[in-house]
C-alpha cells in the first residue's frame, strides 16, 4: 500500500474488522495497528489511545450496528 502513493492517500484510515459482544475491533491503516474499542463501565474506551474521545471511538459511534450492543451493555444515553 505504501508503494502506491495514490492508494495510500485515498485508502480509508480506519476499517471495522468485527463487532463483538462487548467491543469493536478496528484496523487503523495509518498506525498499522489493530485497535480494540470496548465498553467499560457504560463508557466506550479505546484500548490503544486509552481515551474515550479519540478518532477510534468516534468511528465506532458512526457505525449503525453498534447501537444495539451499546444499549444491551448499558452504555450511557449520551452515546445513543
N, C-alpha and C positions, 0 to 999 in steps of 0.2 A: 504494500500500500504506500509506503513512504517513497518508493522509487517512482511511482506515478504521481506527480505533483497535482494534476487535476483531480484525480480520485481522492487523494489525501485532503485536498482543500474542500471538497464538496461532500465527503463522507459524513454520515451522522456522527455527532460526538458521542452520544450515549445510545445504547441499544438494550432493550429488555431481553433477558435470557429466559427467566421464569418467574412466575408468581407462586410463592409457596403459601403455607397456611399462616405464617407469621412474618414473612419477609419477602422482599423482591430482590432478585439477583439481576444485576446490570453489568454491561460491558462498557467501560469508559475507553473509547478509542484514542483519546488524547494521552492519557496516562498509561494506557496499555494494561489496565488492571480490571479484575473482576471485583465489583462493588456489591456489598450487601446493605440494603436499607431495611431495617427491622422495626417492628413495633415494640417499644419498651415503655411500660407504664402508661399506655394510652397515647404515646407520642411516637412519631416517626424519627428515627435516628440513623444517620449514615455511619456505618462502622469504619469507613475509610477516613472521612473528614472529622469524625467524632462531633458532628453538629446536627442540629435539627432544621437548619435553614440553608443548606448548601444546594448546589445545582442538581445533585443526585436526588435529594428529597423533592425538589421542585419537579423533576422529571417524573418521579413516581406519582406525585399528585396529579399529573396531567394524564395518567393512564385510567381510562374509564373502568376497566375490570378490577381495579384495586379497591374501589369504594366498598364493595361487599365485604372484602377481607377486613378493611379498616373498621367497618361498623360491627362485624362479628367479634372483633378483638377489643371493642370498647374504646376506639380512638376518640379523642376529643372532638366535639362538634365543629370546631373551627376548621377541621380538615374536610368535613362533609358538608 
